[in-house]
Structure formats: C-alpha cells, structure tokens
Amino acid sequence: MQWIDGSITSVKGFKASGVACGLKKNDQLDLALIVSEKLASAAGVFTKNRVKGHSLQLTMKRIEKGQARVLIINSGNANACVGETGVTDAKTLASLVASKIDCKPDNVLVGSTGVIGQPLNMQALRGGIEKAVSQLSSDTDAGHMAEKAILTTDLISKEAVVRFPIGEQMVTVAGMAKGSGMIHPNMATMIGVIATDCAVSQPLLATILNRVTNRTFNRVSVDGETSVCDMVIAMANGLSGAGTIQKETAEADKLEKAIEMVCTRLARLIAADGEGATKLVEVRAEGLRSQEDAFKMVTAIAKSPLVKTALFGEDANWGRILTAAGYSGAEFDPERIDIYIGKLKVCENGTALAFDEARAKAILEEKEILIRLILKEGDAWDRMWTCDFSYDYVKINGSYRT
C-alpha cells in the first residue's frame, strides 16, 4: 500500500468541484459535487439517530438500489426538520444535477450539513449547481475544493489517498470527510466519501464499508453527541481495468485494508480537529473479558467531560479515568487494573503510584496522547479516538446558530 498526495479526484473516472453559492457567509465554499464517469456500485452507512435530515432520508432510500453516479453535498444548512419542504428540496437538488450531467435522478445522492430547522435557500443552490457543474474537473485541486465545500466548524481539511496493485493494474482508494463537533459512535456530525476505481459488487462493498466504519468512524468521540445528517458513502466505478474483486479472496482483503487505512486517517483527523481541541487522544482498554466490555470502557472515558478537561489542563488526574471506567457498565475487577498515560504508569492494580508529575505533564503537553488501561482478565480490547475539551468548545457551540 502506498500513500499518495491527492484528493477524491485521484481515483480514475471521478471529477469534482466545490463552489460558494451563498448558504454560508463571506463567500465560503458551501456546495460540493462528486461525479463518476459511469454508474458505480454504491454503499452507505448512516446515523442511528431516530431524527434524520431530509437529504439523508432520500439518500438512504436511493442507495438501496446499490448504484449511484453523483453525490451533491451542501454545507451551512442541514435540511432537517422542515417538513415536506425539505423532502421536495432534496429531490429538486438531485433532479437539477441529473439534468445537467445527463443521468437519472435516482442515481444522484444528496447530503446536507449545518444548522437544523431552516429551509434550504433553493435560489442560491440553483445558481450553485450551475457553477459546480461548469467547474467539474479531474484535477487534484478540484477534489480539494469539494472537500473544503463540505466543512462546517472544521479547521482543517480531511483527505487521504492510497494506491495498490490488483494483478497488473494499480487501483486507488481515496477519501474525504468533514467533522468537528457532535461526534460520537453510530455516526456523528460527519460526512465521509470513499471512492475507488476497483470493480467490486455492491454487496461486497457494503460489507467492507460496514466493517471498516465500525472500526474507524465509529471509534471517534468528540463530545458524545450524534446528529441527524451523518453518513459515509462509498462508490466503486471499476475503471482501473483490474478484474472484479470477489469475496473471500486476497484481493478483497487488500481492498478492505486500503479502505481501512483511508478511513483510519480520516477518523484521526476528525478527532484531532474536534471543536476547540488542542490534543488528539487515543484511549485503549486491553485484557478485558469481552469486546463489549472493552467498547463500553473506552467510550465512557473518551466522552467524559472531566477526563477531557483534565487533558486540556495537562493534569494527570488518572482518578477521573478510573472513575469513568467504573461507571461504564463494563465488567472488571477494579483491583486488577493498571493505567498508563503515555509510557508512564500512574496506577497499578487499582492503586495510586508515586509517579513523576513533571514527566506526566511533559507527556500531556504533546499533541498526541495515548491512555492505556490494562485489565489482565481476558484477550478482548478496543480503542477510541477523542480530544480534549477547551474553553473554545463552549464558545463555538454557545453561538453556533446565531
């Protein structure tokens, strides 16, 4: 597997564009268009929130057919909780794009992210679609523009591209994502797009995407919140020229590894770019009796405001970590747990150690921090990527709508 500098357009047969149409202030990019030259196998993973945006609902219905050619995503407005107007607007967006690039409306998927409860500015979007179609390109920069157009409170772009051989052909997997706040497992306020020029059936693509999402995007928690417009879409157009990948083969394993590499990098970027975050934190729990217990433990610690504020303050308050593990619902013996901050052991068998506070602070001053809990009760483990809570998180979310 080889990392390359690129964007979603690094995948053969994909074009993209990103434009400003007026949904966001100050001429910020707010409309992205991604188009495959040919109909592609398509799969999706969607938020588990019972409340779902209108664009998301339309995409969930259309992707059941397993094929798509176009994905249009607007930022600045979630198109959620506005009644029949939102349903109609989502369908209109798809139809407008379809008419411009000569494809069936059912092969257009729609995504929206931003403020909930406000109707889309369809006049602005009509003009934006004209502009986005006219600027479609396979240039790398066009992919970068599409990525920037889906961002909301994000401070950094999130892209990843991997290339690898299938037989005598080189194939590519590329991904782009947005996400900064309202991030928690079972999807979050994130939208991800994975594109590949592999030839792969929709059922296999869906299986791989679900497994990978569970190990990557569903292992990110910024603030314990889950929103209503969240999705990851994968499209495979088969234009690499490599043969069709079959399930339970070495080629299928390669594809899954490549998609996981891309999604892991995107997931870590989302955690590191959490609203107001200053640190990327990985929480690992090892040696538990079951994977369910491990997941409960890392989830509780990763979303604990007390743990996250201590990390921001660079205070090695490991008691907060142990407390979160204790209320997580995981089954474990509190007298058999060791806790490490970086490589520094701060707790042994549930009991305080006389550790070097200066060394602990130096570890917590780093931009990436690893917290490990060792239970010595079994072989199960899990991890979660999260971030610290700073003053800026409150500032950002205290006036998000206004």
SULWOPE-V764562 format. One record per pair of residues at least 24 apart in sequence whose ideal C-beta (glycine too) atoms are under 10 Angstrom apart, sorted by the first residue. I is the first residue (numbers start at 1). GAP is how many residues later the second one is. Records with the same first field share a line. If there is no record, write none. Layout:
# SULWOPE-V764562
I: GAP / GAP
This chain:
# SULWOPE-V764562
1: 161 / 162 / 163 / 164 / 172 / 253 / 256 / 257 / 260 / 261
2: 159 / 160 / 161 / 162 / 163 / 168 / 170 / 256
3: 157 / 158 / 159 / 160 / 258 / 259 / 262
4: 156 / 157 / 158 / 159 / 168 / 170
5: 135 / 154 / 156
6: 134 / 137 / 138 / 153 / 154 / 155 / 156 / 157 / 166 / 168
7: 131 / 132 / 133 / 134 / 135 / 136 / 137 / 138 / 139 / 140 / 150 / 152 / 153 / 154 / 167 / 168 / 169 / 188
8: 24 / 26 / 63 / 130 / 132 / 134 / 135 / 136 / 138 / 139 / 151 / 152 / 153 / 164 / 166 / 167 / 168 / 185 / 186 / 187 / 227
9: 25 / 26 / 127 / 128 / 129 / 130 / 131 / 132 / 133 / 134 / 135 / 136 / 137 / 152 / 165 / 167 / 186
10: 128 / 130 / 133 / 149 / 151 / 152 / 153 / 162 / 163 / 164 / 185 / 187
11: 25 / 127 / 132 / 150 / 152 / 160 / 161 / 162 / 163 / 164 / 183 / 184 / 185 / 186 / 187 / 224 / 225 / 226 / 228 / 229
12: 24 / 25 / 126 / 157 / 158 / 159 / 160 / 183 / 184 / 185 / 225 / 226 / 227 / 228 / 229
13: 24 / 25 / 27 / 125 / 182 / 184 / 222 / 224 / 225 / 226 / 227
14: 26 / 122 / 124 / 128 / 129 / 132 / 158 / 160 / 179 / 181 / 182 / 183 / 221 / 223 / 225
15: 86 / 118 / 120 / 121 / 122 / 123 / 124 / 127 / 128 / 131
16: 55 / 116 / 119 / 120 / 121 / 122 / 123 / 124 / 125 / 126 / 127 / 128 / 129 / 130 / 131 / 133 / 160 / 177 / 179
17: 114 / 115 / 116 / 117 / 118 / 119 / 120 / 122 / 125 / 126 / 128 / 129 / 132
18: 55 / 57 / 114 / 117 / 123 / 124 / 125 / 126 / 127 / 128 / 129 / 130 / 131 / 132 / 133
19: 108 / 109 / 110 / 111 / 112 / 113 / 114 / 115 / 116 / 126 / 127 / 130
20: 56 / 104 / 108 / 111 / 125 / 128 / 129
21: 53 / 55 / 100 / 102 / 103 / 104 / 105 / 106 / 107 / 108 / 109 / 110 / 111 / 128
22: 54 / 99 / 101 / 102 / 103 / 105 / 106
23: 51 / 52 / 53 / 54 / 89 / 91 / 92 / 95 / 97 / 98 / 101 / 102 / 105 / 126
24: 50 / 51 / 52 / 53 / 90 / 125 / 127 / 128
25: 51
28: 47 / 48 / 120 / 121 / 123 / 124
29: 46 / 47 / 99 / 116 / 117 / 118 / 119 / 120 / 121 / 122
30: 43 / 44 / 45 / 46 / 47 / 83 / 84 / 91 / 94 / 95 / 98 / 118 / 119 / 120 / 121 / 122
31: 41 / 42 / 43 / 44 / 45 / 62 / 93 / 94 / 96 / 97 / 98 / 100 / 101 / 115 / 118 / 119
32: 39 / 40 / 41 / 42 / 43 / 79 / 96 / 100 / 111 / 113 / 114 / 115 / 116 / 117 / 118 / 119 / 144 / 146 / 159 / 161
33: 37 / 38 / 39 / 40 / 64 / 67 / 68 / 75 / 95 / 96 / 98 / 99 / 100 / 102 / 103 / 109 / 112 / 113 / 116
34: 34 / 35 / 36 / 37 / 38 / 39 / 75 / 77 / 98 / 102 / 108 / 109 / 112 / 113 / 116 / 142 / 159 / 161 / 199 / 201
35: 34 / 35 / 36 / 37 / 62 / 65 / 66 / 68 / 73 / 97 / 98 / 101 / 103 / 200
36: 32 / 33 / 34 / 35 / 67 / 71 / 159 / 161 / 199 / 200 / 201 / 202 / 203
37: 32 / 101 / 160 / 200 / 202
38: 31 / 65 / 199 / 200 / 201
39: 28 / 29 / 30 / 64 / 65 / 68 / 196 / 198 / 199
40: 26 / 27 / 28 / 29 / 30 / 67 / 155 / 156 / 157 / 159 / 160 / 162 / 165 / 194 / 195 / 196 / 197 / 198 / 199
41: 25 / 26 / 27 / 155 / 157 / 158 / 159 / 160 / 161 / 162 / 163 / 164 / 165 / 193 / 194 / 195 / 196 / 197
42: 24 / 25 / 26 / 27 / 29 / 65 / 67 / 160 / 163 / 164 / 167 / 191 / 192 / 193 / 194 / 195
43: 25 / 151 / 157 / 159 / 160 / 161 / 162 / 163 / 164 / 165 / 166 / 167 / 170 / 189 / 190 / 191 / 192 / 193
44: 24 / 65 / 67 / 148 / 162 / 165 / 166 / 169 / 187 / 188 / 189 / 190 / 191
45: 141 / 142 / 147 / 161 / 164 / 165 / 167 / 168 / 169 / 172 / 173 / 185 / 186 / 187 / 188 / 189
46: 140 / 141 / 183 / 184 / 185 / 186 / 187
47: 139 / 140 / 141 / 142 / 143 / 179 / 180 / 181 / 182 / 183 / 184
48: 137 / 138 / 139 / 170 / 178 / 182
49: 133 / 137 / 138 / 139 / 176 / 177 / 178 / 179 / 180 / 181
50: 178
51: 29 / 30 / 65 / 175 / 176 / 177 / 178
52: 28 / 29 / 175 / 176 / 177 / 178 / 179
53: 24 / 25 / 26 / 27 / 28 / 29 / 33 / 37 / 57 / 58 / 59 / 60 / 61 / 63 / 174 / 175 / 176 / 177 / 178
54: 24 / 25 / 26 / 27 / 28 / 29 / 30 / 31 / 32 / 33 / 34 / 35 / 36 / 37 / 56 / 58 / 66 / 174 / 175
55: 24 / 25 / 31 / 32 / 34 / 35 / 36 / 38 / 39 / 54 / 55 / 56 / 57 / 58 / 65 / 174 / 176
56: 24 / 34 / 53 / 54 / 55 / 56 / 57 / 131 / 135 / 171 / 172 / 173 / 174 / 175
57: 29 / 30 / 33 / 53 / 171 / 172
58: 28 / 29 / 31 / 32 / 33 / 35 / 36 / 50 / 51 / 52 / 53 / 54
59: 31 / 35 / 49 / 50 / 51 / 52 / 53 / 170 / 172 / 174
60: 49 / 171
61: 45
62: 32 / 43 / 44 / 45 / 46 / 47 / 48
63: 46 / 139 / 143 / 168 / 170 / 171
65: 41 / 42 / 137
66: 135 / 136 / 137 / 139 / 140
67: 37 / 39 / 40 / 135 / 168
68: 35 / 38 / 39 / 40 / 41 / 134 / 165 / 166 / 167 / 169
69: 28 / 29 / 32 / 33 / 34 / 35 / 37 / 38 / 39 / 40 / 166 / 168
70: 24 / 27 / 28 / 30 / 31 / 33 / 34 / 35 / 37 / 38 / 39 / 40 / 165
71: 26 / 37 / 38 / 39 / 40 / 75 / 120 / 122 / 124 / 160 / 162 / 164
72: 24 / 25 / 26 / 36 / 37 / 38 / 39 / 40 / 53 / 56 / 57 / 60 / 61
73: 36 / 37 / 38 / 39 / 40 / 73 / 76 / 77 / 103 / 105 / 118 / 120 / 156 / 158 / 160
74: 36 / 37 / 38 / 39 / 40 / 46 / 47 / 50 / 51 / 54 / 55 / 75 / 76
75: 36 / 37 / 38 / 39 / 73 / 74 / 75 / 76 / 77 / 79 / 103 / 116
76: 36 / 37 / 38 / 39 / 42 / 44 / 45 / 48 / 73 / 74 / 75 / 76
77: 35 / 36 / 37 / 38 / 39 / 40 / 41 / 42 / 43 / 44 / 47 / 48 / 152
78: 33 / 34 / 35 / 36 / 37 / 38 / 39 / 40 / 42 / 74 / 111 / 149 / 150 / 151
79: 31 / 32 / 33 / 34 / 35 / 36 / 37 / 39 / 40 / 41 / 149 / 150
80: 32 / 33 / 34 / 35 / 36 / 37 / 38 / 147 / 148 / 149
81: 35 / 36 / 37 / 147
82: 34 / 35 / 36 / 37 / 38
83: 36
85: 34 / 35 / 37
86: 26 / 31 / 32 / 33 / 34
88: 32 / 34
89: 30 / 31 / 32 / 33 / 36
90: 30
92: 28 / 30 / 33 / 34 / 37
93: 27 / 29 / 32 / 33 / 35 / 36
96: 26 / 29 / 30 / 32 / 33 / 34 / 37
97: 32 / 35 / 36
99: 30 / 34
100: 29 / 30 / 32 / 33 / 34 / 36
101: 32 / 35
109: 84 / 122 / 124 / 126
111: 39 / 67 / 80 / 81 / 82 / 118 / 119 / 120 / 122
112: 38 / 79 / 116 / 117
113: 37 / 38 / 39 / 65 / 66 / 76 / 77 / 78 / 114 / 115 / 116 / 117 / 118
114: 36 / 38 / 39 / 75 / 115 / 286 / 287
115: 37 / 285 / 286 / 287
116: 111 / 112 / 113 / 285
117: 284
118: 283
143: 31 / 33 / 50 / 52
144: 32
146: 30 / 47
147: 28 / 29 / 30 / 31 / 46
148: 28 / 30
149: 29
150: 26 / 27 / 28 / 29 / 40 / 41 / 42 / 43
151: 26 / 27 / 28 / 29 / 40 / 122
152: 26 / 27 / 28 / 29 / 30 / 37 / 38 / 39 / 123 / 248
153: 25 / 26 / 27 / 28 / 29 / 36 / 120 / 121 / 122 / 123 / 243 / 244 / 247
154: 24 / 25 / 26 / 27 / 36 / 115 / 116 / 119 / 120 / 121
155: 25 / 117 / 118 / 119 / 120 / 121 / 122
156: 24 / 113 / 114 / 116 / 117
157: 112 / 116
158: 32 / 34 / 107 / 108 / 109 / 110 / 111 / 112 / 114 / 115
159: 34 / 103 / 106 / 107 / 110
160: 34 / 101 / 102 / 103 / 104 / 105 / 106 / 107 / 108 / 109
161: 34 / 97 / 100 / 101 / 104
162: 34 / 95 / 96 / 97 / 98 / 99 / 100 / 103
163: 77 / 95
164: 34 / 90 / 91 / 93 / 94 / 97
165: 75 / 77 / 86 / 89
166: 31 / 32 / 33 / 74 / 75 / 76 / 77 / 78 / 79 / 84 / 85 / 88 / 89 / 92
167: 73 / 74 / 75 / 76 / 84
168: 73 / 74 / 75
169: 28 / 29 / 30 / 71 / 72 / 73 / 74
170: 27 / 70 / 71 / 72
171: 25 / 26 / 27 / 28 / 29 / 65 / 67 / 68 / 69 / 70 / 71 / 74 / 80 / 83 / 84 / 87
172: 24 / 25 / 26 / 67 / 68 / 86 / 90
173: 24 / 25 / 61 / 63 / 81 / 82 / 84 / 85 / 86 / 87 / 88 / 89 / 90
174: 84 / 88
175: 57 / 59 / 83 / 84 / 86 / 87 / 88 / 89 / 90 / 91
176: 86 / 90
177: 40 / 55 / 85 / 86 / 88 / 89 / 90 / 92 / 93 / 96
178: 88 / 92 / 95
179: 38 / 41 / 43 / 48 / 51 / 87 / 88 / 90 / 91 / 92 / 94 / 95 / 96
180: 42 / 43 / 89 / 90 / 91 / 92 / 93 / 94 / 95 / 96 / 97 / 207 / 216
181: 41 / 42 / 44 / 46 / 92 / 93 / 94 / 95 / 96 / 212 / 215 / 216 / 219
182: 40 / 41 / 42 / 43 / 44 / 45 / 46 / 47 / 48 / 93 / 215 / 218
183: 34 / 37 / 38 / 39 / 40 / 41 / 42 / 43 / 44 / 47 / 84 / 87 / 88 / 90 / 91 / 92 / 120 / 202 / 203 / 204
184: 34 / 36 / 37 / 38 / 39 / 40 / 41 / 42 / 43 / 46 / 115 / 118 / 119 / 200 / 202
185: 28 / 29 / 32 / 33 / 34 / 35 / 36 / 39 / 41 / 110 / 113 / 114 / 117 / 118 / 199
186: 27 / 28 / 31 / 32 / 40 / 44
187: 26 / 30 / 31 / 33 / 39 / 40 / 41 / 42 / 43 / 44 / 45
188: 29 / 30 / 32 / 33 / 34 / 35 / 36 / 37 / 38 / 39 / 42 / 82
189: 33 / 34 / 36 / 37 / 38 / 39 / 40 / 41 / 81 / 86
190: 27 / 30 / 32 / 37 / 39 / 40 / 41 / 42 / 76 / 77 / 80
191: 38 / 39 / 40 / 41 / 42
192: 24 / 25 / 38 / 39 / 40 / 41 / 42 / 70 / 71 / 74 / 75 / 78
193: 38 / 39 / 40 / 41 / 42 / 73
194: 38 / 39 / 40 / 41 / 42 / 64 / 65 / 68 / 69 / 72
195: 38 / 39 / 40 / 41 / 42 / 67
196: 38 / 39 / 40 / 41 / 42 / 43 / 44 / 49 / 59 / 62 / 63 / 66
197: 38 / 39 / 40 / 41 / 42 / 43 / 44 / 45
198: 38 / 39 / 40 / 41 / 42 / 44 / 45 / 46 / 47 / 53 / 54 / 56 / 57 / 60 / 61
199: 37 / 38 / 39 / 40 / 41 / 42 / 43 / 44 / 45 / 46
200: 34 / 36 / 37 / 38 / 42 / 44 / 45 / 46 / 47 / 51 / 52 / 55
201: 35 / 43 / 44 / 45 / 46
202: 32 / 34
203: 44
204: 32 / 40 / 41 / 42 / 43 / 44 / 45 / 48 / 51 / 52
205: 29 / 30 / 31 / 40 / 50 / 54
206: 28
207: 40 / 45 / 49
208: 26 / 28 / 37 / 39 / 44 / 45 / 47 / 48 / 49 / 50 / 51 / 52
209: 24 / 25 / 27 / 47 / 50 / 54
210: 24
211: 45 / 48 / 49
212: 43 / 44 / 45 / 46 / 47 / 48 / 49 / 50 / 51 / 52 / 55
213: 46 / 47 / 50 / 54
215: 45 / 48 / 49 / 52 / 167 / 168
216: 43 / 44 / 45 / 46 / 47 / 48 / 49 / 50 / 51 / 52 / 54 / 169
217: 46 / 47 / 49 / 50 / 53 / 168
218: 49 / 77 / 166
219: 44 / 45 / 48 / 49 / 52 / 63 / 64 / 76 / 79 / 80 / 83 / 163 / 164 / 165 / 166 / 167
220: 46 / 47 / 48 / 49 / 50 / 51 / 54 / 82 / 164 / 165 / 166 / 167
221: 50 / 53 / 60 / 62 / 77 / 78 / 79 / 80 / 81 / 82 / 83 / 87 / 163 / 164 / 165 / 166
222: 48 / 49 / 50 / 51 / 52 / 53 / 54 / 55 / 80 / 81 / 86 / 163 / 164 / 165 / 167 / 171
223: 51 / 52 / 53 / 79 / 80 / 82 / 85 / 163 / 164 / 166 / 170 / 174
224: 75 / 76 / 78 / 79 / 80 / 81 / 84 / 162
225: 78 / 172
232: 31 / 34
234: 25 / 29
264: 121
267: 118
268: 100 / 117
269: 116
270: 115 / 117
271: 31 / 113 / 114 / 115 / 116
272: 95 / 96 / 113 / 114 / 115
273: 114
274: 34 / 111 / 112 / 113 / 114 / 115 / 116 / 119
275: 112 / 114 / 115 / 117 / 118 / 119 / 120 / 121 / 122 / 125
276: 36 / 111 / 112 / 113 / 114 / 115 / 116 / 117 / 118 / 119 / 120 / 121
277: 31 / 34 / 35 / 90 / 109 / 110 / 111 / 112 / 113 / 115 / 116
278: 33 / 34 / 36 / 87 / 89 / 109 / 110 / 111 / 112 / 114
279: 29 / 32 / 33 / 35 / 85 / 86 / 87 / 88 / 89 / 90 / 107 / 108 / 109 / 111
280: 86 / 87 / 88 / 89 / 90 / 105 / 106 / 107 / 108
281: 26 / 27 / 30 / 83 / 87 / 88 / 89 / 90 / 103 / 104 / 105 / 106 / 107
282: 86 / 87 / 88 / 89 / 90 / 101 / 102 / 103 / 104
283: 24 / 38 / 41 / 42 / 86 / 87 / 88 / 89 / 90 / 99 / 100 / 101 / 102 / 103
284: 56 / 86 / 87 / 88 / 89 / 90 / 97 / 98 / 99 / 100
285: 40 / 43 / 45 / 47 / 52 / 86 / 87 / 88 / 89 / 90 / 95 / 96 / 97 / 98 / 99
286: 52 / 86 / 87 / 88 / 89 / 90 / 91 / 92 / 93 / 94 / 95 / 96 / 97
287: 45 / 49 / 50 / 51 / 86 / 87 / 88 / 89 / 90 / 91 / 92 / 93 / 94
288: 42 / 43 / 44 / 85 / 86 / 87 / 88 / 89 / 90 / 91 / 92 / 93 / 94
289: 41 / 42 / 43 / 44 / 86 / 88 / 89 / 90 / 91
290: 40 / 41 / 87 / 88 / 89 / 90
291: 87 / 88 / 89 / 90 / 91
292: 37 / 38 / 39 / 88 / 90
293: 35 / 36 / 37 / 38 / 39 / 82 / 84 / 85 / 87 / 88 / 89
294: 34 / 36 / 38 / 79 / 81 / 84 / 85 / 86 / 87 / 88 / 89 / 90
295: 33 / 34 / 35 / 85 / 86 / 87 / 88 / 89
296: 29 / 31 / 32 / 33 / 34 / 35 / 36 / 86
297: 24 / 27 / 28 / 29 / 31 / 32 / 33 / 34 / 35 / 40 / 76 / 78 / 84 / 85 / 87
298: 26 / 27 / 30 / 32 / 73 / 75 / 83 / 84 / 85 / 86 / 87 / 88
299: 25 / 29 / 30 / 31 / 83 / 85 / 87
300: 24 / 25 / 26 / 27 / 28 / 29 / 30 / 84
301: 24 / 27 / 70 / 72 / 83 / 85
302: 69 / 81 / 82 / 83 / 84 / 85
303: 81 / 83
304: 24 / 82 / 85
305: 84 / 88
306: 83
307: 64 / 79 / 81 / 82
308: 78 / 79 / 80 / 81 / 82 / 85
309: 79 / 80 / 81 / 82 / 84
310: 54 / 78 / 79
311: 30 / 53 / 58 / 60 / 75 / 76 / 77 / 78 / 79
312: 52 / 75 / 76 / 77 / 78 / 79 / 80 / 81
313: 48 / 51 / 75 / 76 / 77
314: 46 / 47 / 48 / 49 / 50 / 51 / 52 / 55 / 74
315: 42 / 45 / 46 / 49
316: 25 / 26 / 28 / 30 / 39 / 40 / 41 / 43 / 44 / 45 / 47 / 48
317: 24 / 29 / 43
318: 26 / 27 / 28 / 29 / 34 / 35 / 37 / 42 / 53 / 55
319: 27 / 28 / 33
321: 25 / 26 / 50 / 52
322: 24 / 25 / 28 / 30 / 51
324: 49
325: 48 / 50
326: 24
330: 43 / 45 / 50 / 52
331: 44 / 46 / 47
332: 41 / 43 / 44 / 45 / 46
333: 42 / 43 / 44
334: 41
336: 38 / 39 / 40 / 41
337: 36 / 37 / 38 / 39 / 40
338: 34 / 35 / 36 / 37 / 38
339: 32 / 33 / 34 / 35
340: 30 / 31 / 32 / 33 / 34
341: 28 / 29 / 30 / 31
342: 24 / 26 / 27 / 28 / 29 / 30
343: 27 / 29
345: 27 / 29
346: 25
347: 26 / 27
348: 26
349: 27
364: 24
